[in-house]
Amino acid sequence: MAGPRAGRGFEASFSFNDQRVRSADDEDEESPRLGTPNTNRTLDVALAFSPAQDWSLSWNTTYNFTTKEFGQQVLRFDRDMHRWRATFSFVKTPNGNFAFTFFVTLMDQPEIKFNYDQQTVNR
């Protein structure tokens, strides 16, 4: 995402993936059977919009129809503040791990920046 822009509308993208692996029984058939254990169906979702001037919000996730669970989820907020930009990110993985990132950079001098990361690992 490029960052906040005034007047940015709602954006959404969806990508459906259907993966089927042939088993030894399916070698003589033209296509693998539906519903076999070697099937994996997922939907990737990306949503983005600008709730106010100089703010942008995005959410990305994957939903697995086979396991009926969400995959990694990423929520990101960007804010332009006159001469600098702040980015807040929250990432959650399917196993419960998460990461929070806070990033601040000067627009005129991108080499000068402040990063903060916090992560958990469940065992």
N, C-alpha and C positions, 0 to 999 in steps of 0.2 A: 504494500500500500504506500502511495507516495506521500501521504500526510493530509492534513486538513485543507479543505477548499470551501470557500463560501458557496452556498447554493447547490451543493452536491446532493443529488437524489439518492434514492434507495437502489442498491445494486445487489443482485443475488445470482449465484451460479450453482448448478447442481450437476453432478457427474455420477452416473450409475455404472457399476462394474459387476459383471456376472462371470465368474470364473468357474469352469468345470474341468476336472481332470479325468481323463479316461482311465478306467480300471481295466484289469486283464480281461474281464467278461465283456467289455465294450469294444474290443479290438475289431470284431467282425461287423459291428454296426457303424452306420455313417455318422451318427452323433451320440454323445454320451447321454445316458438316461437322466432326466431331471429328478431332483430330490435325492441323488446319491450322496453319501457322506463326503465326497470330494467336491462339493459345491460350496462356493463362497460368494455371497452377494452383498455389496456395500454401496452406500450412497454418501458421496462427499458433498458437503454443504458449505458455502461461503456467503456470508451476508455482510454488507457494509453500508453505512449511511453517515450523514453529518447531522447530528441532532441540533447543533447550533453553529453559528459562525465560528470558525477557528477550532472546532472540535470534530473529530471523526471517531467512529466506532466500527469495529469489525469482529466477527465471530466465525471461526472455522471449526468444523467437526466432521467426523465420519461415523455413520451408523451402519452396523453390521446386521443385516437381516437374518443371517444364518445363526449367529449367537444371540441376537436380540439385545445387543449392547452398543453403547456409544464408544467410539475410540477416543483418541486424544482430542481434547477441546482447547481451543485457544481464543481468549477474549483480549482484545487490544483497544486501548484508548489513546488517541493522539491529541495534543493541545498545542496550538501556536500561541505564544505569548510575546508579541511584538518582535523581539530580536532573538528569541530562543524557542526551542521545541521540547516538550516533555512527552514521553511515551511510557505508558503503563501496560504491562502484559501479565496475564495470568494463564498458566498452562496446567491442565489436569490430564493425567494419563488414566487408562482403564484400570490399572492396578491400584489407584489411589494416590500415587505420587503427584506432587504439584511443584510448580515453580512460579515465583513472582519476580518480575523484572521492572525496574524503574530506571529510565534513561533520560538524561537531560543533555542537550547540546545547544551551543550557540550557532545561529544560522550563519553569521558572518565568519566565524572561526570554528568549523566543525572539529578541528583537532582538540579543542578544549571541550571536555565533556565530563560527565559524572555518571557512573554506572552503579547500580545496586542490584544484587541477585540474592534470592533466598530460595532454597530447594529442600524438599523432604524426600526421603527414601523409606518406604515401608518394607519391612522384612518379614 
